[in-house]
Amino acid sequence: MPLSDTFFAAPPHWSWYVILYFFFGGIAGGSYLIATMLDLFGDESDHTMARIGYFIAFPAALLCAPLLIIDLTRPERFWHMIVQSNTFLPMFKWWSPMSVGSWVLAIFGLFTFVSFVGSLIESGSWRVTPPGFLTANPFRHVFNVVGGLAGFFMVSYTGVLLSVTNDPVWADSPFIGLLFLVSAASTGAAAILLLSRGGIRPPEAHSRALVRRFDNWVMWLELVILAVFMFSLGAVAQVWLSVWGILLVVGVVLVGILIPLALHWWPRSLGAATISTAAVLALIGGFVLRAVVVFAAQAFV
């Protein structure tokens, strides 16, 4: 069996908690990015659709922290990632992917919380009058851009984290971060589309069509990047000649990408449930992608 150039004897072994962190982190970052783009480049009628993205991003981001903490060898010491134990001052290690990731999650979580509360107020679910400068368009747009950048870093970081672990498969391709980024955009769009059907004030049909078209392009791009990722592995790609390869083809390519694309192209095939079905399948595909990438590499050792 060929070995990775970066193979070493004691690679990290991650559990389902980390898979779920990657999955929900992708949904959080992807939905926030899409909401930000709708706010920046859409018209006023698209803001209802954008609010759905903000409503999704905060709960999804909130789930990430406990999943990471539970997976630690010493969960009770999680705060050491961002606070010095002797001085209790903030601690940032730019050379440590775990330290960087902890800060990114904390900062992105703050942005999602503020956007979540703001969306509650705008929708009338929480009757509070915020300060005028918070609702002014220039400030809101700047805030959304910075939050969107944090979301971008969040979703690409999960793939980059794998690349710097020096584990076979993960460290043999520079495209895992890009693959996870595009997959996050797809799962974020799927979550928004899934929750956009119904509600007291559903978004405009053209807003849903806009997100659906975006999801189509992203899924095609995901197919291309997945193929590039496989090719970049070289001889190590034989890791997919296993049950993990079958799950990759069936769970990700077929169920998570091709069938949703077909449902988007022929939306009347299943009636009103077509888009929801496509969204659920895309979410399943996004989860399976993260599981097979992580577990296939660990099984390869």
Phi and psi restraints in degrees (value plus and minus 20) as a CYANA .aco file:
   2 PRO   PHI     -87.1   -47.1
   2 PRO   PSI     125.0   165.0
   3 LEU   PHI    -127.0   -87.0
   3 LEU   PSI     132.1   172.1
   4 SER   PHI     -85.3   -45.3
   4 SER   PSI     130.7   170.7
   5 ASP   PHI     -84.0   -44.0
   5 ASP   PSI     -40.7    -0.7
   6 THR   PHI    -129.0   -89.0
   6 THR   PSI       0.3    40.3
   7 PHE   PHI     -83.5   -43.5
   7 PHE   PSI     117.9   157.9
   8 PHE   PHI    -163.7  -123.7
   8 PHE   PSI     148.4   188.4
   9 ALA   PHI     -94.2   -54.2
   9 ALA   PSI     -47.3    -7.3
  10 ALA   PHI    -146.6  -106.6
  10 ALA   PSI      52.7    92.7
  11 PRO   PHI     -91.7   -51.7
  11 PRO   PSI     137.5   177.5
  12 PRO   PHI     -89.5   -49.5
  12 PRO   PSI     125.1   165.1
  13 HIS   PHI    -140.5  -100.5
  13 HIS   PSI      94.9   134.9
  14 TRP   PHI    -124.6   -84.6
  14 TRP   PSI     131.1   171.1
  15 SER   PHI    -123.6   -83.6
  15 SER   PSI    -192.5  -152.5
  16 TRP   PHI     -83.2   -43.2
  16 TRP   PSI     -44.2    -4.2
  17 TYR   PHI     -81.3   -41.3
  17 TYR   PSI     -61.3   -21.3
  18 VAL   PHI     -90.4   -50.4
  18 VAL   PSI     -57.3   -17.3
  19 ILE   PHI     -79.2   -39.2
  19 ILE   PSI     -66.3   -26.3
  20 LEU   PHI     -84.5   -44.5
  20 LEU   PSI     -56.8   -16.8
  21 TYR   PHI     -81.9   -41.9
  21 TYR   PSI     -67.3   -27.3
  22 PHE   PHI     -79.2   -39.2
  22 PHE   PSI     -60.9   -20.9
  23 PHE   PHI     -88.0   -48.0
  23 PHE   PSI     -73.9   -33.9
  24 PHE   PHI     -89.4   -49.4
  24 PHE   PSI     -53.3   -13.3
  25 GLY   PHI     -83.4   -43.4
  25 GLY   PSI     -58.4   -18.4
  26 GLY   PHI     -84.5   -44.5
  26 GLY   PSI     -63.5   -23.5
  27 ILE   PHI     -83.4   -43.4
  27 ILE   PSI     -62.9   -22.9
  28 ALA   PHI     -81.7   -41.7
  28 ALA   PSI     -72.0   -32.0
  29 GLY   PHI     -86.1   -46.1
  29 GLY   PSI     -62.0   -22.0
  30 GLY   PHI     -84.8   -44.8
  30 GLY   PSI     -64.9   -24.9
  31 SER   PHI     -87.6   -47.6
  31 SER   PSI     -56.2   -16.2
  32 TYR   PHI     -88.5   -48.5
  32 TYR   PSI     -60.9   -20.9
  33 LEU   PHI     -80.6   -40.6
  33 LEU   PSI     -65.0   -25.0
  34 ILE   PHI     -85.6   -45.6
  34 ILE   PSI     -61.8   -21.8
  35 ALA   PHI     -80.8   -40.8
  35 ALA   PSI     -61.2   -21.2
  36 THR   PHI     -83.6   -43.6
  36 THR   PSI     -62.9   -22.9
  37 MET   PHI     -84.9   -44.9
  37 MET   PSI     -58.2   -18.2
  38 LEU   PHI     -83.5   -43.5
  38 LEU   PSI     -59.5   -19.5
  39 ASP   PHI     -88.9   -48.9
  39 ASP   PSI     -59.2   -19.2
  40 LEU   PHI     -98.9   -58.9
  40 LEU   PSI     -60.5   -20.5
  41 PHE   PHI    -132.2   -92.2
  41 PHE   PSI     -30.1     9.9
  42 GLY   PHI    -110.5   -70.5
  42 GLY   PSI     159.7   199.7
  43 ASP   PHI    -116.2   -76.2
  43 ASP   PSI    -195.6  -155.6
  44 GLU   PHI     -81.6   -41.6
  44 GLU   PSI     -53.0   -13.0
  45 SER   PHI     -88.6   -48.6
  45 SER   PSI     -38.8     1.2
  46 ASP   PHI    -101.5   -61.5
  46 ASP   PSI     -29.0    11.0
  47 HIS   PHI     -87.4   -47.4
  47 HIS   PSI     -48.7    -8.7
  48 THR   PHI     -82.3   -42.3
  48 THR   PSI     -60.9   -20.9
  49 MET   PHI     -87.4   -47.4
  49 MET   PSI     -58.2   -18.2
  50 ALA   PHI     -82.3   -42.3
  50 ALA   PSI     -58.9   -18.9
  51 ARG   PHI     -80.2   -40.2
  51 ARG   PSI     -55.0   -15.0
  52 ILE   PHI     -81.2   -41.2
  52 ILE   PSI     -60.3   -20.3
  53 GLY   PHI     -81.6   -41.6
  53 GLY   PSI     -61.1   -21.1
  54 TYR   PHI     -88.3   -48.3
  54 TYR   PSI     -57.0   -17.0
  55 PHE   PHI     -83.9   -43.9
  55 PHE   PSI     -52.5   -12.5
  56 ILE   PHI     -97.8   -57.8
  56 ILE   PSI     -60.4   -20.4
  57 ALA   PHI     -82.0   -42.0
  57 ALA   PSI     -64.4   -24.4
  58 PHE   PHI     -86.3   -46.3
  58 PHE   PSI     -72.2   -32.2
  59 PRO   PHI     -79.9   -39.9
  59 PRO   PSI     -57.8   -17.8
  60 ALA   PHI     -85.7   -45.7
  60 ALA   PSI     -62.8   -22.8
  61 ALA   PHI     -86.1   -46.1
  61 ALA   PSI     -55.7   -15.7
  62 LEU   PHI     -83.1   -43.1
  62 LEU   PSI     -51.4   -11.4
  63 LEU   PHI     -92.0   -52.0
  63 LEU   PSI     -41.6    -1.6
  64 CYS   PHI     -87.5   -47.5
  64 CYS   PSI     -63.9   -23.9
  65 ALA   PHI     -79.2   -39.2
  65 ALA   PSI     -72.9   -32.9
  66 PRO   PHI     -82.5   -42.5
  66 PRO   PSI     -51.9   -11.9
  67 LEU   PHI     -84.7   -44.7
  67 LEU   PSI     -62.0   -22.0
  68 LEU   PHI     -89.0   -49.0
  68 LEU   PSI     -59.1   -19.1
  69 ILE   PHI     -85.5   -45.5
  69 ILE   PSI     -63.9   -23.9
  70 ILE   PHI     -80.8   -40.8
  70 ILE   PSI     -53.5   -13.5
  71 ASP   PHI     -96.8   -56.8
  71 ASP   PSI     -33.8     6.2
  72 LEU   PHI     -88.6   -48.6
  72 LEU   PSI     130.6   170.6
  73 THR   PHI     -83.4   -43.4
  73 THR   PSI     -58.6   -18.6
  74 ARG   PHI    -142.0  -102.0
  74 ARG   PSI      62.2   102.2
  75 PRO   PHI     -77.6   -37.6
  75 PRO   PSI     -51.7   -11.7
  76 GLU   PHI     -89.1   -49.1
  76 GLU   PSI     -30.1     9.9
  77 ARG   PHI    -126.1   -86.1
  77 ARG   PSI       2.5    42.5
  78 PHE   PHI     -79.8   -39.8
  78 PHE   PSI     -52.5   -12.5
  79 TRP   PHI     -87.5   -47.5
  79 TRP   PSI     -34.0     6.0
  80 HIS   PHI     -86.7   -46.7
  80 HIS   PSI     -35.4     4.6
  81 MET   PHI     -90.7   -50.7
  81 MET   PSI     -45.6    -5.6
  82 ILE   PHI    -146.5  -106.5
  82 ILE   PSI     -27.1    12.9
  83 VAL   PHI    -151.3  -111.3
  83 VAL   PSI     115.4   155.4
  84 GLN   PHI     -92.1   -52.1
  84 GLN   PSI     111.1   151.1
  85 SER   PHI     -90.4   -50.4
  85 SER   PSI     -45.0    -5.0
  86 ASN   PHI    -112.8   -72.8
  86 ASN   PSI     -51.6   -11.6
  87 THR   PHI    -130.5   -90.5
  87 THR   PSI     -35.0     5.0
  88 PHE   PHI      41.1    81.1
  88 PHE   PSI       4.7    44.7
  89 LEU   PHI    -113.0   -73.0
  89 LEU   PSI     137.2   177.2
  90 PRO   PHI     -78.3   -38.3
  90 PRO   PSI     122.4   162.4
  91 MET   PHI    -146.0  -106.0
  91 MET   PSI     106.3   146.3
  92 PHE   PHI    -151.3  -111.3
  92 PHE   PSI      96.8   136.8
  93 LYS   PHI    -127.0   -87.0
  93 LYS   PSI      80.8   120.8
  94 TRP   PHI     -85.2   -45.2
  94 TRP   PSI     -42.1    -2.1
  95 TRP   PHI    -106.5   -66.5
  95 TRP   PSI     -26.4    13.6
  96 SER   PHI    -124.3   -84.3
  96 SER   PSI      95.2   135.2
  97 PRO   PHI     -78.0   -38.0
  97 PRO   PSI     -54.4   -14.4
  98 MET   PHI     -88.7   -48.7
  98 MET   PSI     -60.5   -20.5
  99 SER   PHI     -86.5   -46.5
  99 SER   PSI     -65.8   -25.8
 100 VAL   PHI     -79.5   -39.5
 100 VAL   PSI     -65.4   -25.4
 101 GLY   PHI     -82.9   -42.9
 101 GLY   PSI     -57.8   -17.8
 102 SER   PHI     -83.1   -43.1
 102 SER   PSI     -63.1   -23.1
 103 TRP   PHI     -88.9   -48.9
 103 TRP   PSI     -59.8   -19.8
 104 VAL   PHI     -81.1   -41.1
 104 VAL   PSI     -64.3   -24.3
 105 LEU   PHI     -82.8   -42.8
 105 LEU   PSI     -61.7   -21.7
 106 ALA   PHI     -85.0   -45.0
 106 ALA   PSI     -65.6   -25.6
 107 ILE   PHI     -87.7   -47.7
 107 ILE   PSI     -65.0   -25.0
 108 PHE   PHI     -83.9   -43.9
 108 PHE   PSI     -58.5   -18.5
 109 GLY   PHI     -79.7   -39.7
 109 GLY   PSI     -57.5   -17.5
 110 LEU   PHI     -84.5   -44.5
 110 LEU   PSI     -64.1   -24.1
 111 PHE   PHI     -83.4   -43.4
 111 PHE   PSI     -63.3   -23.3
 112 THR   PHI     -85.3   -45.3
 112 THR   PSI     -55.0   -15.0
 113 PHE   PHI     -85.1   -45.1
 113 PHE   PSI     -66.9   -26.9
 114 VAL   PHI     -83.2   -43.2
 114 VAL   PSI     -63.5   -23.5
 115 SER   PHI     -86.1   -46.1
 115 SER   PSI     -55.5   -15.5
 116 PHE   PHI     -83.5   -43.5
 116 PHE   PSI     -67.9   -27.9
 117 VAL   PHI     -84.3   -44.3
 117 VAL   PSI     -62.6   -22.6
 118 GLY   PHI     -80.9   -40.9
 118 GLY   PSI     -58.1   -18.1
 119 SER   PHI     -88.9   -48.9
 119 SER   PSI     -55.9   -15.9
 120 LEU   PHI     -81.3   -41.3
 120 LEU   PSI     -63.1   -23.1
 121 ILE   PHI     -87.0   -47.0
 121 ILE   PSI     -64.0   -24.0
 122 GLU   PHI     -85.3   -45.3
 122 GLU   PSI     -54.8   -14.8
 123 SER   PHI     -99.6   -59.6
 123 SER   PSI     -29.0    11.0
 124 GLY   PHI      67.8   107.8
 124 GLY   PSI     -17.1    22.9
 125 SER   PHI     -93.4   -53.4
 125 SER   PSI     -43.9    -3.9
 126 TRP   PHI    -152.0  -112.0
 126 TRP   PSI      91.3   131.3
 127 ARG   PHI    -106.3   -66.3
 127 ARG   PSI      63.0   103.0
 128 VAL   PHI    -153.7  -113.7
 128 VAL   PSI     119.4   159.4
 129 THR   PHI    -117.3   -77.3
 129 THR   PSI      89.1   129.1
 130 PRO   PHI     -96.7   -56.7
 130 PRO   PSI     141.2   181.2
 131 PRO   PHI     -75.9   -35.9
 131 PRO   PSI     126.1   166.1
 132 GLY   PHI     -79.2   -39.2
 132 GLY   PSI     -58.4   -18.4
 133 PHE   PHI     -86.7   -46.7
 133 PHE   PSI     -43.4    -3.4
 134 LEU   PHI     -92.1   -52.1
 134 LEU   PSI     -47.3    -7.3
 135 THR   PHI    -119.0   -79.0
 135 THR   PSI     -24.0    16.0
 136 ALA   PHI     -85.1   -45.1
 136 ALA   PSI     117.3   157.3
 137 ASN   PHI     -75.7   -35.7
 137 ASN   PSI     -66.5   -26.5
 138 PRO   PHI     -77.8   -37.8
 138 PRO   PSI     -65.4   -25.4
 139 PHE   PHI     -86.0   -46.0
 139 PHE   PSI     -63.5   -23.5
 140 ARG   PHI     -82.2   -42.2
 140 ARG   PSI     -60.7   -20.7
 141 HIS   PHI     -88.2   -48.2
 141 HIS   PSI     -61.1   -21.1
 142 VAL   PHI     -83.1   -43.1
 142 VAL   PSI     -63.8   -23.8
 143 PHE   PHI     -79.5   -39.5
 143 PHE   PSI     -65.6   -25.6
 144 ASN   PHI     -85.0   -45.0
 144 ASN   PSI     -57.4   -17.4
 145 VAL   PHI     -84.1   -44.1
 145 VAL   PSI     -66.8   -26.8
 146 VAL   PHI     -84.5   -44.5
 146 VAL   PSI     -62.7   -22.7
 147 GLY   PHI     -83.9   -43.9
 147 GLY   PSI     -58.1   -18.1
 148 GLY   PHI     -84.0   -44.0
 148 GLY   PSI     -58.2   -18.2
 149 LEU   PHI     -84.6   -44.6
 149 LEU   PSI     -59.5   -19.5
 150 ALA   PHI     -83.5   -43.5
 150 ALA   PSI     -60.0   -20.0
 151 GLY   PHI     -85.0   -45.0
 151 GLY   PSI     -60.3   -20.3
 152 PHE   PHI     -79.0   -39.0
 152 PHE   PSI     -66.7   -26.7
 153 PHE   PHI     -85.0   -45.0
 153 PHE   PSI     -57.2   -17.2
 154 MET   PHI     -80.8   -40.8
 154 MET   PSI     -70.2   -30.2
 155 VAL   PHI     -95.3   -55.3
 155 VAL   PSI     -52.7   -12.7
 156 SER   PHI     -98.6   -58.6
 156 SER   PSI     -48.2    -8.2
 157 TYR   PHI     -81.3   -41.3
 157 TYR   PSI     -57.4   -17.4
 158 THR   PHI     -79.7   -39.7
 158 THR   PSI     -58.1   -18.1
 159 GLY   PHI     -94.7   -54.7
 159 GLY   PSI     -58.8   -18.8
 160 VAL   PHI     -83.4   -43.4
 160 VAL   PSI     -56.7   -16.7
 161 LEU   PHI     -76.3   -36.3
 161 LEU   PSI     -60.8   -20.8
 162 LEU   PHI     -85.1   -45.1
 162 LEU   PSI     -59.5   -19.5
 163 SER   PHI     -85.1   -45.1
 163 SER   PSI     -49.5    -9.5
 164 VAL   PHI    -114.7   -74.7
 164 VAL   PSI     -11.1    28.9
 165 THR   PHI    -105.3   -65.3
 165 THR   PSI     -27.6    12.4
 166 ASN   PHI      39.6    79.6
 166 ASN   PSI      12.8    52.8
 167 ASP   PHI    -121.0   -81.0
 167 ASP   PSI     123.2   163.2
 168 PRO   PHI     -73.2   -33.2
 168 PRO   PSI     127.6   167.6
 169 VAL   PHI      56.6    96.6
 169 VAL   PSI     -77.3   -37.3
 170 TRP   PHI     -80.3   -40.3
 170 TRP   PSI     -66.4   -26.4
 171 ALA   PHI    -107.9   -67.9
 171 ALA   PSI     -21.4    18.6
 172 ASP   PHI    -113.4   -73.4
 172 ASP   PSI     -17.6    22.4
 173 SER   PHI    -161.9  -121.9
 173 SER   PSI     114.9   154.9
 174 PRO   PHI    -105.2   -65.2
 174 PRO   PSI     -14.0    26.0
 175 PHE   PHI    -122.4   -82.4
 175 PHE   PSI     -16.9    23.1
 176 ILE   PHI     -86.3   -46.3
 176 ILE   PSI     -61.6   -21.6
 177 GLY   PHI     -80.0   -40.0
 177 GLY   PSI     -63.6   -23.6
 178 LEU   PHI     -86.3   -46.3
 178 LEU   PSI     -59.9   -19.9
 179 LEU   PHI     -82.5   -42.5
 179 LEU   PSI     -65.1   -25.1
 180 PHE   PHI     -87.5   -47.5
 180 PHE   PSI     -53.5   -13.5
 181 LEU   PHI     -84.0   -44.0
 181 LEU   PSI     -68.0   -28.0
 182 VAL   PHI     -87.8   -47.8
 182 VAL   PSI     -59.3   -19.3
 183 SER   PHI     -83.7   -43.7
 183 SER   PSI     -57.0   -17.0
 184 ALA   PHI     -84.2   -44.2
 184 ALA   PSI     -59.5   -19.5
 185 ALA   PHI     -82.5   -42.5
 185 ALA   PSI     -58.9   -18.9
 186 SER   PHI     -87.9   -47.9
 186 SER   PSI     -66.4   -26.4
 187 THR   PHI     -89.2   -49.2
 187 THR   PSI     -53.5   -13.5
 188 GLY   PHI     -84.4   -44.4
 188 GLY   PSI     -63.3   -23.3
 189 ALA   PHI     -84.1   -44.1
 189 ALA   PSI     -60.4   -20.4
 190 ALA   PHI     -82.7   -42.7
 190 ALA   PSI     -62.4   -22.4
 191 ALA   PHI     -84.0   -44.0
 191 ALA   PSI     -60.3   -20.3
 192 ILE   PHI     -85.2   -45.2
 192 ILE   PSI     -64.9   -24.9
 193 LEU   PHI     -83.5   -43.5
 193 LEU   PSI     -57.8   -17.8
 194 LEU   PHI     -84.6   -44.6
 194 LEU   PSI     -59.9   -19.9
 195 LEU   PHI    -110.8   -70.8
 195 LEU   PSI     -23.6    16.4
 196 SER   PHI    -104.8   -64.8
 196 SER   PSI     -29.7    10.3
 197 ARG   PHI    -112.0   -72.0
 197 ARG   PSI      89.2   129.2
 198 GLY   PHI      88.9   128.9
 198 GLY   PSI    -185.5  -145.5
 199 GLY   PHI      72.0   112.0
 199 GLY   PSI     147.5   187.5
 200 ILE   PHI     -89.3   -49.3
 200 ILE   PSI     -61.5   -21.5
 201 ARG   PHI    -145.0  -105.0
 201 ARG   PSI      60.2   100.2
 202 PRO   PHI     -86.3   -46.3
 202 PRO   PSI     131.2   171.2
 203 PRO   PHI     -87.8   -47.8
 203 PRO   PSI     143.2   183.2
 204 GLU   PHI     -84.5   -44.5
 204 GLU   PSI     131.0   171.0
 205 ALA   PHI     -81.0   -41.0
 205 ALA   PSI     -55.6   -15.6
 206 HIS   PHI     -89.9   -49.9
 206 HIS   PSI     -47.4    -7.4
 207 SER   PHI     -88.7   -48.7
 207 SER   PSI     -62.5   -22.5
 208 ARG   PHI     -83.6   -43.6
 208 ARG   PSI     -60.3   -20.3
 209 ALA   PHI     -83.8   -43.8
 209 ALA   PSI     -55.7   -15.7
 210 LEU   PHI     -84.2   -44.2
 210 LEU   PSI     -66.2   -26.2
 211 VAL   PHI     -88.0   -48.0
 211 VAL   PSI     -56.3   -16.3
 212 ARG   PHI     -85.4   -45.4
 212 ARG   PSI     -61.6   -21.6
 213 ARG   PHI     -84.7   -44.7
 213 ARG   PSI     -60.5   -20.5
 214 PHE   PHI     -79.7   -39.7
 214 PHE   PSI     -64.5   -24.5
 215 ASP   PHI     -82.8   -42.8
 215 ASP   PSI     -57.7   -17.7
 216 ASN   PHI     -79.5   -39.5
 216 ASN   PSI     -70.4   -30.4
 217 TRP   PHI     -81.9   -41.9
 217 TRP   PSI     -59.8   -19.8
 218 VAL   PHI     -85.3   -45.3
 218 VAL   PSI     -60.2   -20.2
 219 MET   PHI     -87.1   -47.1
 219 MET   PSI     -58.1   -18.1
 220 TRP   PHI     -82.6   -42.6
 220 TRP   PSI     -61.8   -21.8
 221 LEU   PHI     -84.6   -44.6
 221 LEU   PSI     -57.8   -17.8
 222 GLU   PHI     -82.6   -42.6
 222 GLU   PSI     -58.9   -18.9
 223 LEU   PHI     -80.6   -40.6
 223 LEU   PSI     -64.6   -24.6
 224 VAL   PHI     -84.1   -44.1
 224 VAL   PSI     -67.4   -27.4
 225 ILE   PHI     -86.7   -46.7
 225 ILE   PSI     -55.5   -15.5
 226 LEU   PHI     -82.1   -42.1
 226 LEU   PSI     -61.7   -21.7
 227 ALA   PHI     -84.9   -44.9
 227 ALA   PSI     -61.7   -21.7
 228 VAL   PHI     -84.5   -44.5
 228 VAL   PSI     -61.0   -21.0
 229 PHE   PHI     -79.5   -39.5
 229 PHE   PSI     -66.0   -26.0
 230 MET   PHI     -82.4   -42.4
 230 MET   PSI     -63.9   -23.9
 231 PHE   PHI     -84.7   -44.7
 231 PHE   PSI     -56.5   -16.5
 232 SER   PHI     -89.2   -49.2
 232 SER   PSI     -36.6     3.4
 233 LEU   PHI     -95.2   -55.2
 233 LEU   PSI     -39.3     0.7
 234 GLY   PHI      42.9    82.9
 234 GLY   PSI    -155.1  -115.1
 235 ALA   PHI     -84.5   -44.5
 235 ALA   PSI     -46.3    -6.3
 236 VAL   PHI     -86.8   -46.8
 236 VAL   PSI     -35.7     4.3
 237 ALA   PHI     -82.4   -42.4
 237 ALA   PSI     -33.2     6.8
 238 GLN   PHI     -87.9   -47.9
 238 GLN   PSI     -26.2    13.8
 239 VAL   PHI     -78.8   -38.8
 239 VAL   PSI     -45.3    -5.3
 240 TRP   PHI    -102.6   -62.6
 240 TRP   PSI     -22.8    17.2
 241 LEU   PHI    -102.5   -62.5
 241 LEU   PSI      41.6    81.6
 242 SER   PHI    -179.4  -139.4
 242 SER   PSI    -193.9  -153.9
 243 VAL   PHI     -82.5   -42.5
 243 VAL   PSI     -48.1    -8.1
 244 TRP   PHI     -88.7   -48.7
 244 TRP   PSI     -55.2   -15.2
 245 GLY   PHI     -85.7   -45.7
 245 GLY   PSI     -58.6   -18.6
 246 ILE   PHI     -83.5   -43.5
 246 ILE   PSI     -63.4   -23.4
 247 LEU   PHI     -83.8   -43.8
 247 LEU   PSI     -55.5   -15.5
 248 LEU   PHI     -84.2   -44.2
 248 LEU   PSI     -66.3   -26.3
 249 VAL   PHI     -89.8   -49.8
 249 VAL   PSI     -67.3   -27.3
 250 VAL   PHI     -97.4   -57.4
 250 VAL   PSI     -71.6   -31.6
 251 GLY   PHI     -95.3   -55.3
 251 GLY   PSI     -54.5   -14.5
 252 VAL   PHI    -117.5   -77.5
 252 VAL   PSI     -79.5   -39.5
 253 VAL   PHI     -87.6   -47.6
 253 VAL   PSI     -69.6   -29.6
 254 LEU   PHI     -98.7   -58.7
 254 LEU   PSI     -80.9   -40.9
 255 VAL   PHI     -91.3   -51.3
 255 VAL   PSI     -62.1   -22.1
 256 GLY   PHI    -106.7   -66.7
 256 GLY   PSI     -38.0     2.0
 257 ILE   PHI    -146.6  -106.6
 257 ILE   PSI     -78.8   -38.8
 258 LEU   PHI     -87.5   -47.5
 258 LEU   PSI     -64.9   -24.9
 259 ILE   PHI     -86.3   -46.3
 259 ILE   PSI     -65.1   -25.1
 260 PRO   PHI     -79.1   -39.1
 260 PRO   PSI     -58.1   -18.1
 261 LEU   PHI     -82.0   -42.0
 261 LEU   PSI     -63.3   -23.3
 262 ALA   PHI     -83.4   -43.4
 262 ALA   PSI     -60.2   -20.2
 263 LEU   PHI     -87.0   -47.0
 263 LEU   PSI     -54.3   -14.3
 264 HIS   PHI     -90.2   -50.2
 264 HIS   PSI     -54.0   -14.0
 265 TRP   PHI     -94.9   -54.9
 265 TRP   PSI     -52.9   -12.9
 266 TRP   PHI    -141.8  -101.8
 266 TRP   PSI      50.8    90.8
 267 PRO   PHI     -84.3   -44.3
 267 PRO   PSI     -36.8     3.2
 268 ARG   PHI    -108.8   -68.8
 268 ARG   PSI     -19.6    20.4
 269 SER   PHI     -82.9   -42.9
 269 SER   PSI     -54.5   -14.5
 270 LEU   PHI    -139.8   -99.8
 270 LEU   PSI      -6.2    33.8
 271 GLY   PHI      55.2    95.2
 271 GLY   PSI    -167.6  -127.6
 272 ALA   PHI     -85.8   -45.8
 272 ALA   PSI     -41.3    -1.3
 273 ALA   PHI    -104.8   -64.8
 273 ALA   PSI     -20.2    19.8
 274 THR   PHI     -80.3   -40.3
 274 THR   PSI     -72.7   -32.7
 275 ILE   PHI     -84.7   -44.7
 275 ILE   PSI     -58.9   -18.9
 276 SER   PHI     -84.1   -44.1
 276 SER   PSI     -60.9   -20.9
 277 THR   PHI     -82.4   -42.4
 277 THR   PSI     -64.5   -24.5
 278 ALA   PHI     -81.4   -41.4
 278 ALA   PSI     -59.6   -19.6
 279 ALA   PHI     -85.6   -45.6
 279 ALA   PSI     -63.8   -23.8
 280 VAL   PHI     -82.2   -42.2
 280 VAL   PSI     -63.4   -23.4
 281 LEU   PHI     -85.0   -45.0
 281 LEU   PSI     -58.6   -18.6
 282 ALA   PHI     -84.6   -44.6
 282 ALA   PSI     -58.4   -18.4
 283 LEU   PHI     -86.0   -46.0
 283 LEU   PSI     -60.7   -20.7
 284 ILE   PHI     -81.7   -41.7
 284 ILE   PSI     -64.4   -24.4
 285 GLY   PHI     -81.0   -41.0
 285 GLY   PSI     -60.2   -20.2
 286 GLY   PHI     -84.0   -44.0
 286 GLY   PSI     -58.1   -18.1
 287 PHE   PHI     -88.7   -48.7
 287 PHE   PSI     -64.4   -24.4
 288 VAL   PHI     -83.1   -43.1
 288 VAL   PSI     -58.6   -18.6
 289 LEU   PHI     -76.5   -36.5
 289 LEU   PSI     -68.0   -28.0
 290 ARG   PHI     -86.9   -46.9
 290 ARG   PSI     -57.5   -17.5
 291 ALA   PHI     -85.7   -45.7
 291 ALA   PSI     -66.2   -26.2
 292 VAL   PHI     -91.3   -51.3
 292 VAL   PSI     -55.4   -15.4
 293 VAL   PHI     -84.0   -44.0
 293 VAL   PSI     -63.0   -23.0
 294 VAL   PHI     -93.0   -53.0
 294 VAL   PSI     -70.9   -30.9
 295 PHE   PHI     -95.1   -55.1
 295 PHE   PSI     -50.8   -10.8
 296 ALA   PHI     -83.6   -43.6
 296 ALA   PSI     -61.8   -21.8
 297 ALA   PHI     -85.1   -45.1
 297 ALA   PSI     -60.6   -20.6
 298 GLN   PHI     -89.0   -49.0
 298 GLN   PSI     -53.2   -13.2
 299 ALA   PHI     -92.2   -52.2
 299 ALA   PSI     -41.7    -1.7
 300 PHE   PHI     -93.8   -53.8
 300 PHE   PSI     -43.3    -3.3
